[in-house]
Amino acid sequence: MVQASTYHLFHWKLVMNIVFHVTFGKVVLPPVNFLSDFASENSLLGHVIYLPLSKHRHEIIPYRQQARNLMMKIIDVNLASPTIDARPNTPDLHVALDLQSTLSFLTQAFKCQVTNEIWLIDMNGMEFSKVQSLMNSLSIDLDDQIYLFDAQLNKTVIYETYKISHSHDAKLKAVGFWTNSSGLHVTEREIWKRRMDLGGHQFKIASMVSPPYITSMIPITVSNSGIPMDYSLGGMFADVFFNLQEILNFTFQVTQPPDGEWGAILGESQGWSGMIGMLQNKEIDMAIADFTVTKERSSVVSFAEPIAQIYHSLFIKNPSGTPHYGAFVEPLHWMVWLTLILFIVMTPPLLCLTVSFGSYDQYWREFTLGKSYVFTAGAMTFARAWDITPTSWKARCAFFSLMFGGTLVFWHWEAMLISFLATRVIVLPFNSLQGPTNFILKCQLTLFKLD
């Protein structure tokens, strides 16, 4: 009994020491298998760990050795730039440890990020209300994928956080848990099924008439100065948006860009025009239009999943409007034509001599020099049939060689001519998209507006 009591007392002290270490000691690093499972669940390859390295250097060194099989990068938040530079071709899981120490870094990082990186933030045993207050101070959007985890004794609970708008408090909801024995469990994998209820929030959106996607914008309310304040939308994209409104439970107010533009770069430091500029300046929450996705636009705004594909066409005046008779000689190179001419000039005398001299040939009168030229031309063009053949074997060898060679040349020329006329290669007067602006007067180009 004494031994058992002593054992329980020692076990109780050990547990107290561990709890004391977790609560009041240094940061507790997440299990390596947890990070690996979470990254695999989100189809991520690399891991980027953010923490104040000077404060937790002794914990991170053995942890890095334990996670040597993972593609991991350690970044000191006290030295790192707030701009998140994603590694090319390597989708990373961004993990922030010691929330209170990394809060300043996260504040700047969330303001700078354009693409939706997936974040995993350690709550480190903090109270739920405290975490909620810290999340309210961050710039978080509705479509951000920011998760928090709380490592407990038997499992690690996973939360997600997002804001319906910047005027709302951050929502913090449990979405799953992880245990070492059973792995990762997620209640609902589809993000928009977890965020379906937007609580009737009113979004500010911008749009422009662009049939058939947005066919009409009819003013609903007008200000005292006569400026439309809200519009009703019509068109294909409007129908899709109305269905989203019903599913996600939100309202909206529609406006138009003052400059009537989709969005173009005004200058290096002047920002953007049109609806892209309104999004960049947070004057609106979203824009509904048939936007062309470009690299420059993607650097300042986030595009939704495409619901339609639009193809742009560039038309030029037909460069060969009149018949081109030179096409009959273009299939063969000029050296080939020169060789054929020499062949036609030199072969008939050879055929005439072969038939007329040597062994007697009863049809020698049909292969005089003049008729041999006619026969050679007919063999090359299939223009004339020949029903008489020489009787001597030498003359027959020359005759059939000429027939066979002429047939091959004609068939080759005919096939090349058909291919050449069927496939027309138009040489454009420019080599890049900048070219049309330089040759627009010379080539009389007709350009369609690329929105």
Order of alpha helices (4+ residues) and beta strands (2+ residues): alpha-alpha-beta-alpha-beta-beta-alpha-beta-alpha-beta-beta-beta-beta-alpha-beta-beta-beta-alpha-beta-beta-beta-alpha-beta-alpha-alpha-alpha-alpha-alpha
